[in-house]
Amino acid sequence: MARREARLRAPADFGLAVQQARLARGRSQADLAAELHVTQSAISEIESGKSTIHLRRLLALARATGIELTASWSDDDAPGG
């Protein structure tokens, strides 16, 4: 059971954390997209680090206020894990 953590400083950091957590759970982009009622291409864009105005503002707000954003997940979240 490995615990993973990433500091989120840029859209690419967020995207990589989403991708790694999704893979740790054994899920496809299509599965995640269906659960969230978005397209698979939307998940792909997030995972590739495509920047959005909302994400850029959130990260800038965190930097300006000294907030550190992190993401954490466990490999044991995978089905059968």
Backbone as JSON Lines, residues from 0, in Angstrom:
{"i":0,"aa":"M","n":[0.85,-1.17,0.0],"ca":[0.0,0.0,0.0],"c":[0.9,1.23,0.0]}
{"i":1,"aa":"A","n":[1.0,1.87,-1.14],"ca":[1.83,3.07,-1.25],"c":[0.94,4.3,-1.18]}
{"i":2,"aa":"R","n":[1.38,5.27,-0.41],"ca":[0.67,6.55,-0.3],"c":[1.41,7.55,-1.17]}
{"i":3,"aa":"R","n":[0.69,8.19,-2.05],"ca":[1.3,9.17,-2.96],"c":[0.83,10.56,-2.59]}
{"i":4,"aa":"E","n":[1.69,11.53,-2.81],"ca":[1.33,12.92,-2.56],"c":[2.03,13.8,-3.57]}
{"i":5,"aa":"A","n":[1.36,14.85,-3.99],"ca":[1.93,15.81,-4.93],"c":[1.56,17.22,-4.52]}
{"i":6,"aa":"R","n":[2.51,18.13,-4.64],"ca":[2.22,19.55,-4.42],"c":[1.68,20.11,-5.73]}
{"i":7,"aa":"L","n":[0.62,20.88,-5.63],"ca":[-0.04,21.41,-6.81],"c":[0.31,22.89,-6.95]}
{"i":8,"aa":"R","n":[1.18,23.2,-7.88],"ca":[1.62,24.57,-8.11],"c":[1.24,25.09,-9.49]}
{"i":9,"aa":"A","n":[0.93,24.17,-10.4],"ca":[0.62,24.54,-11.78],"c":[-0.44,23.58,-12.3]}
{"i":10,"aa":"P","n":[-1.14,23.99,-13.37],"ca":[-2.16,23.09,-13.94],"c":[-1.6,21.71,-14.29]}
{"i":11,"aa":"A","n":[-0.36,21.65,-14.74],"ca":[0.23,20.36,-15.07],"c":[0.38,19.47,-13.84]}
{"i":12,"aa":"D","n":[0.67,20.07,-12.68],"ca":[0.76,19.3,-11.43],"c":[-0.59,18.68,-11.1]}
{"i":13,"aa":"F","n":[-1.64,19.48,-11.25],"ca":[-3.0,19.0,-10.97],"c":[-3.35,17.86,-11.92]}
{"i":14,"aa":"G","n":[-3.07,18.06,-13.19],"ca":[-3.39,17.04,-14.2],"c":[-2.68,15.73,-13.95]}
{"i":15,"aa":"L","n":[-1.4,15.81,-13.61],"ca":[-0.63,14.59,-13.34],"c":[-1.16,13.88,-12.11]}
{"i":16,"aa":"A","n":[-1.52,14.63,-11.07],"ca":[-2.07,14.01,-9.87],"c":[-3.39,13.3,-10.18]}
{"i":17,"aa":"V","n":[-4.25,13.95,-10.98],"ca":[-5.52,13.32,-11.37],"c":[-5.25,12.03,-12.14]}
{"i":18,"aa":"Q","n":[-4.33,12.09,-13.09],"ca":[-4.02,10.91,-13.89],"c":[-3.48,9.77,-13.02]}
{"i":19,"aa":"Q","n":[-2.53,10.07,-12.16],"ca":[-1.93,9.03,-11.33],"c":[-2.95,8.43,-10.36]}
{"i":20,"aa":"A","n":[-3.79,9.26,-9.78],"ca":[-4.82,8.75,-8.86],"c":[-5.84,7.9,-9.62]}
{"i":21,"aa":"R","n":[-6.21,8.33,-10.83],"ca":[-7.15,7.55,-11.64],"c":[-6.56,6.19,-11.97]}
{"i":22,"aa":"L","n":[-5.3,6.17,-12.4],"ca":[-4.65,4.91,-12.75],"c":[-4.48,4.01,-11.52]}
{"i":23,"aa":"A","n":[-4.19,4.6,-10.37],"ca":[-4.04,3.82,-9.13],"c":[-5.34,3.11,-8.78]}
{"i":24,"aa":"R","n":[-6.45,3.68,-9.2],"ca":[-7.76,3.06,-8.94],"c":[-8.19,2.15,-10.07]}
{"i":25,"aa":"G","n":[-7.36,2.02,-11.09],"ca":[-7.66,1.12,-12.2],"c":[-8.81,1.63,-13.08]}
{"i":26,"aa":"R","n":[-8.94,2.92,-13.18],"ca":[-10.05,3.51,-13.94],"c":[-9.56,4.08,-15.25]}
{"i":27,"aa":"S","n":[-10.43,4.06,-16.24],"ca":[-10.11,4.67,-17.52],"c":[-10.61,6.12,-17.53]}
{"i":28,"aa":"Q","n":[-10.1,6.87,-18.48],"ca":[-10.61,8.24,-18.65],"c":[-12.11,8.21,-18.95]}
{"i":29,"aa":"A","n":[-12.53,7.26,-19.77],"ca":[-13.94,7.16,-20.14],"c":[-14.82,6.87,-18.92]}
{"i":30,"aa":"D","n":[-14.37,5.99,-18.04],"ca":[-15.12,5.68,-16.82],"c":[-15.27,6.93,-15.95]}
{"i":31,"aa":"L","n":[-14.18,7.64,-15.76],"ca":[-14.2,8.84,-14.92],"c":[-15.09,9.9,-15.55]}
{"i":32,"aa":"A","n":[-14.98,10.07,-16.86],"ca":[-15.8,11.05,-17.57],"c":[-17.29,10.75,-17.41]}
{"i":33,"aa":"A","n":[-17.64,9.48,-17.54],"ca":[-19.05,9.1,-17.4],"c":[-19.56,9.4,-16.0]}
{"i":34,"aa":"E","n":[-18.75,9.12,-14.99],"ca":[-19.15,9.4,-13.61],"c":[-19.37,10.89,-13.37]}
{"i":35,"aa":"L","n":[-18.54,11.72,-14.0],"ca":[-18.6,13.16,-13.79],"c":[-19.5,13.88,-14.79]}
{"i":36,"aa":"H","n":[-20.05,13.12,-15.73],"ca":[-20.92,13.69,-16.77],"c":[-20.19,14.73,-17.61]}
{"i":37,"aa":"V","n":[-18.96,14.4,-17.99],"ca":[-18.18,15.22,-18.9],"c":[-17.66,14.3,-20.0]}
{"i":38,"aa":"T","n":[-17.04,14.88,-21.01],"ca":[-16.5,14.06,-22.09],"c":[-15.14,13.47,-21.7]}
{"i":39,"aa":"Q","n":[-14.79,12.4,-22.37],"ca":[-13.47,11.8,-22.16],"c":[-12.39,12.8,-22.54]}
{"i":40,"aa":"S","n":[-12.65,13.6,-23.58],"ca":[-11.65,14.59,-23.99],"c":[-11.44,15.66,-22.91]}
{"i":41,"aa":"A","n":[-12.48,15.95,-22.12],"ca":[-12.32,16.91,-21.02],"c":[-11.36,16.34,-19.97]}
{"i":42,"aa":"I","n":[-11.5,15.06,-19.67],"ca":[-10.59,14.42,-18.72],"c":[-9.16,14.42,-19.28]}
{"i":43,"aa":"S","n":[-9.04,14.13,-20.56],"ca":[-7.73,14.13,-21.21],"c":[-7.07,15.51,-21.13]}
{"i":44,"aa":"E","n":[-7.85,16.56,-21.36],"ca":[-7.3,17.91,-21.29],"c":[-6.82,18.25,-19.88]}
{"i":45,"aa":"I","n":[-7.6,17.85,-18.88],"ca":[-7.2,18.1,-17.5],"c":[-5.9,17.37,-17.19]}
{"i":46,"aa":"E","n":[-5.85,16.09,-17.56],"ca":[-4.66,15.28,-17.27],"c":[-3.43,15.77,-18.02]}
{"i":47,"aa":"S","n":[-3.62,16.37,-19.18],"ca":[-2.47,16.87,-19.94],"c":[-2.0,18.23,-19.43]}
{"i":48,"aa":"G","n":[-2.7,18.77,-18.43],"ca":[-2.27,20.02,-17.82],"c":[-2.79,21.26,-18.5]}
{"i":49,"aa":"K","n":[-3.81,21.09,-19.35],"ca":[-4.38,22.27,-20.01],"c":[-4.87,23.23,-18.94]}
{"i":50,"aa":"S","n":[-4.42,24.45,-19.07],"ca":[-4.75,25.46,-18.08],"c":[-6.13,26.06,-18.35]}
{"i":51,"aa":"T","n":[-6.87,26.31,-17.3],"ca":[-8.14,27.0,-17.42],"c":[-8.08,28.26,-16.56]}
{"i":52,"aa":"I","n":[-8.93,29.2,-16.88],"ca":[-8.94,30.46,-16.12],"c":[-9.24,30.18,-14.64]}
{"i":53,"aa":"H","n":[-10.13,29.24,-14.37],"ca":[-10.48,28.95,-12.98],"c":[-9.31,28.3,-12.24]}
{"i":54,"aa":"L","n":[-8.66,27.36,-12.87],"ca":[-7.53,26.7,-12.23],"c":[-6.37,27.68,-12.04]}
{"i":55,"aa":"R","n":[-6.1,28.51,-13.03],"ca":[-5.02,29.51,-12.89],"c":[-5.33,30.46,-11.74]}
{"i":56,"aa":"R","n":[-6.57,30.89,-11.63],"ca":[-6.94,31.81,-10.54],"c":[-6.83,31.14,-9.19]}
{"i":57,"aa":"L","n":[-7.25,29.9,-9.1],"ca":[-7.16,29.16,-7.85],"c":[-5.7,29.02,-7.42]}
{"i":58,"aa":"L","n":[-4.82,28.66,-8.34],"ca":[-3.41,28.51,-8.01],"c":[-2.78,29.86,-7.65]}
{"i":59,"aa":"A","n":[-3.16,30.93,-8.35],"ca":[-2.65,32.26,-8.02],"c":[-3.13,32.71,-6.64]}
{"i":60,"aa":"L","n":[-4.38,32.42,-6.34],"ca":[-4.94,32.75,-5.03],"c":[-4.18,32.0,-3.93]}
{"i":61,"aa":"A","n":[-3.9,30.74,-4.17],"ca":[-3.15,29.96,-3.19],"c":[-1.76,30.55,-2.97]}
{"i":62,"aa":"R","n":[-1.07,30.89,-4.07],"ca":[0.27,31.47,-3.94],"c":[0.22,32.8,-3.18]}
{"i":63,"aa":"A","n":[-0.75,33.64,-3.52],"ca":[-0.84,34.98,-2.91],"c":[-1.16,34.93,-1.43]}
{"i":64,"aa":"T","n":[-1.82,33.88,-0.99],"ca":[-2.21,33.78,0.42],"c":[-1.36,32.79,1.21]}
{"i":65,"aa":"G","n":[-0.37,32.2,0.55],"ca":[0.5,31.26,1.24],"c":[-0.11,29.88,1.46]}
{"i":66,"aa":"I","n":[-1.21,29.59,0.77],"ca":[-1.84,28.27,0.9],"c":[-1.1,27.28,0.03]}
{"i":67,"aa":"E","n":[-0.83,26.11,0.57],"ca":[-0.21,25.04,-0.2],"c":[-1.27,24.01,-0.54]}
{"i":68,"aa":"L","n":[-1.47,23.79,-1.82],"ca":[-2.42,22.77,-2.27],"c":[-1.67,21.47,-2.53]}
{"i":69,"aa":"T","n":[-2.21,20.39,-2.0],"ca":[-1.62,19.07,-2.24],"c":[-2.72,18.1,-2.61]}
{"i":70,"aa":"A","n":[-2.31,17.06,-3.27],"ca":[-3.21,15.95,-3.59],"c":[-2.57,14.7,-3.03]}
{"i":71,"aa":"S","n":[-3.38,13.81,-2.48],"ca":[-2.84,12.55,-1.99],"c":[-3.81,11.43,-2.32]}
{"i":72,"aa":"W","n":[-3.23,10.26,-2.56],"ca":[-4.03,9.07,-2.89],"c":[-3.2,7.85,-2.55]}
{"i":73,"aa":"S","n":[-3.88,6.72,-2.44],"ca":[-3.22,5.46,-2.12],"c":[-3.39,4.49,-3.27]}
{"i":74,"aa":"D","n":[-2.34,3.73,-3.52],"ca":[-2.43,2.69,-4.53],"c":[-3.42,1.6,-4.13]}
{"i":75,"aa":"D","n":[-3.7,1.5,-2.82],"ca":[-4.63,0.46,-2.37],"c":[-6.09,0.81,-2.69]}
{"i":76,"aa":"D","n":[-6.33,1.97,-3.32],"ca":[-7.68,2.33,-3.74],"c":[-8.12,1.55,-4.97]}
{"i":77,"aa":"A","n":[-7.18,0.89,-5.63],"ca":[-7.51,0.14,-6.84],"c":[-8.42,-1.02,-6.5]}
{"i":78,"aa":"P","n":[-9.31,-1.37,-7.42],"ca":[-10.18,-2.53,-7.17],"c":[-9.35,-3.77,-6.85]}
{"i":79,"aa":"G","n":[-9.72,-4.46,-5.81],"ca":[-9.0,-5.66,-5.4],"c":[-7.7,-5.36,-4.68]}
{"i":80,"aa":"G","n":[-7.4,-4.07,-4.42],"ca":[-6.13,-3.7,-3.81],"c":[-6.2,-3.49,-2.35]}
